């Protein structure tokens, strides 16, 4: 029992130390003047910019897909028209 109580006290002490370190790290991130906080905020800004760019590129991709489908339809129509004109030209000859 005494050994378990010593271990419990040791773990509680270690837990307090870890909680203090966690609070210090939280304070470091909250202080905008620290290098870690600057890097964190810069990374957040970069992430937001990349997400916006990704959204813009996805929209452009969708626009190009629609445009490509329209061009494919036009190509098929022009091929049919070409075939018709070719057969008419052969008939005329």
C-alpha positions as CSV (number, residue, x, y, z in Angstrom):
1,X,0.0,0.0,0.0
2,X,2.8,2.4,0.9
3,X,4.5,1.7,-2.5
4,X,1.2,2.4,-4.3
5,X,0.8,5.6,-2.4
6,X,4.3,6.7,-3.3
7,X,3.7,5.8,-6.9
8,X,0.4,7.7,-6.8
9,X,2.1,10.8,-5.3
10,X,4.8,10.6,-7.9
11,X,2.3,10.4,-10.7
12,X,0.3,13.3,-9.3
13,X,3.5,15.3,-9.1
14,X,4.4,14.4,-12.7
15,X,0.9,15.3,-13.8
16,X,1.1,18.7,-12.2
17,X,4.5,19.3,-13.9
18,X,3.0,18.2,-17.3
19,X,0.0,20.5,-16.8
20,X,2.3,23.4,-16.0
21,X,4.3,22.7,-19.2
22,X,1.0,22.5,-21.2
23,X,-0.1,25.9,-19.8
24,X,3.2,27.4,-20.7
25,X,2.9,26.1,-24.3
26,X,-0.6,27.4,-24.5
27,X,0.6,30.8,-23.3
28,X,3.4,30.6,-25.9
29,X,0.9,30.1,-28.7
30,X,-1.3,32.9,-27.3
31,X,1.5,35.4,-27.3
32,X,1.8,36.7,-30.9
33,X,5.4,37.9,-30.3
34,X,6.9,34.4,-29.9
35,X,8.5,32.6,-32.8
36,X,6.3,29.5,-32.3
37,X,3.2,31.6,-32.4
38,X,4.4,33.5,-35.5
39,X,5.1,30.2,-37.3
40,X,1.7,28.8,-36.2
41,X,-0.2,31.9,-37.4
42,X,1.8,31.9,-40.6
43,X,1.0,28.3,-41.2
44,X,-2.7,29.0,-40.5
45,X,-2.7,31.8,-43.0
46,X,-0.9,29.7,-45.6
47,X,-3.5,26.9,-45.1
48,X,-6.4,29.3,-45.6
49,X,-4.7,30.7,-48.7
50,X,-4.2,27.2,-50.1
51,X,-7.8,26.3,-49.3
52,X,-9.0,29.4,-51.2
53,X,-6.8,28.6,-54.1
54,X,-8.0,25.0,-54.1
55,X,-11.6,26.2,-54.2
56,X,-10.8,28.5,-57.1
57,X,-9.0,25.8,-59.0
58,X,-11.9,23.4,-58.5
59,X,-14.3,25.9,-59.8
60,X,-12.1,26.6,-62.8
61,X,-11.8,22.8,-63.4
62,X,-15.6,22.5,-63.4
63,X,-15.9,25.4,-65.9
64,X,-13.3,23.8,-68.2
65,X,-15.1,20.5,-68.0
66,X,-18.4,22.1,-69.1
67,X,-16.5,23.9,-71.9
68,X,-14.9,20.7,-73.0
69,X,-18.2,18.9,-73.1
70,X,-19.6,21.8,-75.3
71,X,-16.6,21.5,-77.6
72,X,-17.0,17.7,-77.9
73,X,-20.7,18.2,-78.9
74,X,-19.7,20.8,-81.5
75,X,-17.0,18.4,-82.8
76,X,-19.5,15.6,-83.2
77,X,-21.9,17.9,-84.9
78,X,-19.2,19.2,-87.3
79,X,-18.1,15.7,-88.0
80,X,-21.6,14.7,-89.0
81,X,-22.0,17.9,-91.1
82,X,-18.6,17.1,-92.7
83,X,-19.8,13.6,-93.5
84,X,-23.0,15.0,-95.0
85,X,-21.1,17.5,-97.1
86,X,-18.6,14.9,-98.2
87,X,-21.3,12.6,-99.4
88,X,-23.1,15.5,-101.2
89,X,-19.8,16.4,-102.9
90,X,-19.3,12.9,-104.0
91,X,-22.9,12.8,-105.4
92,X,-22.2,16.1,-107.2
93,X,-19.1,14.6,-108.9
